[in-house]
Amino acid sequence: MRATAVDSSFEVAFWFLDRAVEDGEYLQPQKLQRLMYLAQAYFGVLQHGAKLMPATFVARDEGPIEPTVFKAMARGRPAIDIKPIDEVPRHVLDSVWRQFGAHSIDYLDKLIKRHPPYADALAAGVGGEISLEAMIEFYGTQGASRRPAVAQDAPSASKVLRPKVMRNHSGKPVSATRWMPKRVD
């Protein structure tokens, strides 16, 4: 198994909390959980199965949660030392924030609860583990082609990942995205 992009789930949680403060918003605990879930899913798609954080998401009636972060932050932000997040995971987090951060918790709940990774795990029982493989399959292009009625609710990874702005030889800004070969099964 490959190493995760960040050392702990708290690094991702604190990144989202700090980003919300920068944007002058209050980030509800449940919304934080949904954003972390989406970040894990889209990072897995974009990095070909790699995990963003060492986290296990479970399906609860209210939506997917990462139980460790959820319990640790029940009484506020804990005093935990974290490392800065590297460029690639930070780019994915920023893209997820730009795509989903402005939406309400109700919108995110309705969106995610219709998605098969969550629905299948909840059908197995409250507290059922949502596998990273199921998340990658659904949020990747393969999941979108199999369930078109539901997939239109989940933007493709190429739409979520914000293009990186780079400069050409004359200093003019240009959009650039990372080339990724298509997966051959």
C-alpha positions as CSV (number, residue, x, y, z in Angstrom):
1,M,0.0,0.0,0.0
2,R,1.3,3.5,-0.9
3,A,1.9,6.2,1.7
4,T,-0.8,8.8,2.2
5,A,-0.2,12.4,0.9
6,V,-0.6,13.8,4.4
7,D,0.4,12.4,7.8
8,S,-3.0,12.7,9.5
9,S,-6.6,13.6,8.8
10,F,-6.2,16.6,11.1
11,E,-4.0,18.3,8.5
12,V,-6.9,18.2,6.0
13,A,-9.5,19.2,8.6
14,F,-7.4,22.1,9.8
15,W,-6.7,23.2,6.2
16,F,-10.5,23.4,5.5
17,L,-11.1,25.2,8.8
18,D,-8.4,27.7,8.1
19,R,-9.6,28.2,4.5
20,A,-13.1,28.9,5.7
21,V,-11.8,31.5,8.2
22,E,-9.8,33.1,5.4
23,D,-13.0,33.4,3.3
24,G,-14.9,34.8,6.3
25,E,-17.1,31.7,6.8
26,Y,-18.0,29.4,9.7
27,L,-17.4,25.8,8.7
28,Q,-20.0,23.5,10.4
29,P,-18.6,20.2,11.7
30,Q,-20.9,18.2,9.4
31,K,-19.9,20.2,6.4
32,L,-16.2,19.7,7.3
33,Q,-16.8,15.9,7.2
34,R,-18.5,16.1,3.8
35,L,-15.6,18.2,2.4
36,M,-13.0,15.7,3.8
37,Y,-15.0,12.8,2.2
38,L,-15.1,14.5,-1.2
39,A,-11.4,15.4,-0.9
40,Q,-10.4,11.8,-0.2
41,A,-12.5,10.6,-3.1
42,Y,-11.3,13.1,-5.7
43,F,-7.7,12.8,-4.6
44,G,-8.0,9.0,-5.0
45,V,-9.3,9.5,-8.5
46,L,-6.7,12.0,-9.5
47,Q,-3.8,10.1,-8.0
48,H,-4.8,6.7,-9.3
49,G,-5.9,5.1,-6.1
50,A,-3.6,6.9,-3.6
51,K,-5.1,8.1,-0.3
52,L,-5.0,11.7,0.6
53,M,-5.1,11.0,4.3
54,P,-5.0,7.9,6.6
55,A,-8.8,8.0,7.1
56,T,-11.7,5.6,7.1
57,F,-15.1,7.0,6.3
58,V,-18.2,5.4,7.7
59,A,-21.8,5.8,6.7
60,R,-24.1,7.3,9.4
61,D,-27.7,8.4,9.0
62,E,-26.5,12.1,8.8
63,G,-23.9,11.3,6.1
64,P,-20.3,10.1,5.8
65,I,-18.0,10.9,8.6
66,E,-14.4,10.2,9.6
67,P,-15.0,9.1,13.2
68,T,-11.6,9.9,14.6
69,V,-11.7,13.6,13.5
70,F,-15.4,13.8,14.4
71,K,-14.9,12.7,18.0
72,A,-11.6,14.6,18.5
73,M,-13.2,17.8,17.4
74,A,-16.5,17.4,19.3
75,R,-15.5,20.1,21.7
76,G,-13.6,22.4,19.3
77,R,-10.3,22.4,17.6
78,P,-7.7,20.3,19.4
79,A,-4.2,21.4,20.0
80,I,-2.3,19.2,17.6
81,D,0.9,20.0,15.8
82,I,0.6,19.5,12.0
83,K,2.9,19.8,9.0
84,P,2.2,22.1,6.0
85,I,0.5,20.3,3.2
86,D,2.5,19.7,0.0
87,E,1.6,21.3,-3.3
88,V,-0.4,18.5,-5.0
89,P,-2.7,17.6,-2.1
90,R,-3.1,21.4,-1.4
91,H,-4.1,21.9,-5.0
92,V,-6.8,19.2,-4.7
93,L,-8.1,20.6,-1.4
94,D,-8.3,24.1,-2.9
95,S,-10.2,22.7,-5.9
96,V,-12.7,20.8,-3.7
97,W,-13.2,23.9,-1.6
98,R,-13.8,26.0,-4.7
99,Q,-16.3,23.4,-6.1
100,F,-18.2,22.5,-2.9
101,G,-17.3,25.0,-0.2
102,A,-20.0,27.6,-1.1
103,H,-22.7,25.0,-0.9
104,S,-24.8,24.4,2.3
105,I,-24.6,21.3,4.4
106,D,-28.1,20.4,3.3
107,Y,-27.1,20.5,-0.4
108,L,-24.0,18.4,0.3
109,D,-26.0,15.9,2.3
110,K,-28.6,15.5,-0.5
111,L,-25.8,15.2,-3.1
112,I,-23.7,12.6,-1.3
113,K,-26.6,10.5,0.1
114,R,-27.6,9.7,-3.5
115,H,-24.1,8.5,-4.4
116,P,-23.6,4.7,-4.4
117,P,-20.5,4.5,-2.2
118,Y,-22.4,6.1,0.7
119,A,-25.7,4.5,0.0
120,D,-24.2,1.0,-0.4
121,A,-22.3,1.3,2.9
122,L,-25.3,2.6,4.7
123,A,-27.4,-0.3,3.3
124,A,-24.9,-2.7,4.9
125,G,-25.7,-1.0,8.3
126,V,-25.1,2.2,10.1
127,G,-21.4,2.6,10.6
128,G,-20.6,0.6,7.5
129,E,-17.2,1.5,6.0
130,I,-17.1,3.3,2.7
131,S,-14.3,1.8,0.7
132,L,-11.9,4.0,-1.1
133,E,-12.2,1.7,-4.1
134,A,-16.0,2.4,-4.3
135,M,-15.3,6.1,-4.0
136,I,-12.7,6.1,-6.7
137,E,-14.9,4.0,-9.0
138,F,-17.9,6.3,-8.6
139,Y,-16.2,9.7,-8.6
140,G,-13.9,8.7,-11.4
141,T,-15.0,8.5,-15.1
142,Q,-15.9,4.8,-14.8
143,G,-18.6,5.5,-12.2
144,A,-20.0,8.3,-14.2
145,S,-20.5,6.1,-17.2
146,R,-22.2,3.3,-15.3
147,R,-24.8,5.3,-13.5
148,P,-25.6,8.4,-15.6
149,A,-28.8,9.4,-13.7
150,V,-26.9,9.7,-10.4
151,A,-23.5,10.7,-11.8
152,Q,-24.7,14.0,-13.1
153,D,-24.8,15.0,-9.5
154,A,-21.2,14.2,-9.0
155,P,-18.9,16.5,-11.1
156,S,-16.1,14.6,-12.9
157,A,-12.6,14.9,-11.4
158,S,-11.6,17.0,-14.4
159,K,-14.3,19.6,-13.5
160,V,-13.4,19.6,-9.8
161,L,-9.7,20.0,-10.2
162,R,-9.1,23.7,-10.8
163,P,-6.6,24.3,-13.6
164,K,-3.2,25.4,-12.3
165,V,-2.3,28.9,-13.6
166,M,1.2,29.0,-15.0
167,R,3.1,31.6,-17.0
168,N,4.5,31.2,-20.5
169,H,7.8,32.5,-21.7
170,S,6.6,36.1,-22.0
171,G,4.9,36.1,-18.5
172,K,1.4,35.8,-19.8
173,P,-0.8,33.5,-17.6
174,V,-1.9,30.2,-19.2
175,S,-4.0,27.4,-17.9
176,A,-2.3,24.0,-17.5
177,T,-3.6,20.7,-16.2
178,R,-1.6,17.6,-15.6
179,W,-1.8,15.0,-18.3
180,M,-3.1,11.7,-17.2
181,P,-3.4,8.7,-19.5
182,K,-6.7,6.8,-19.8
183,R,-7.0,3.7,-17.8
184,V,-7.0,0.5,-19.8
185,D,-8.8,-2.4,-18.1
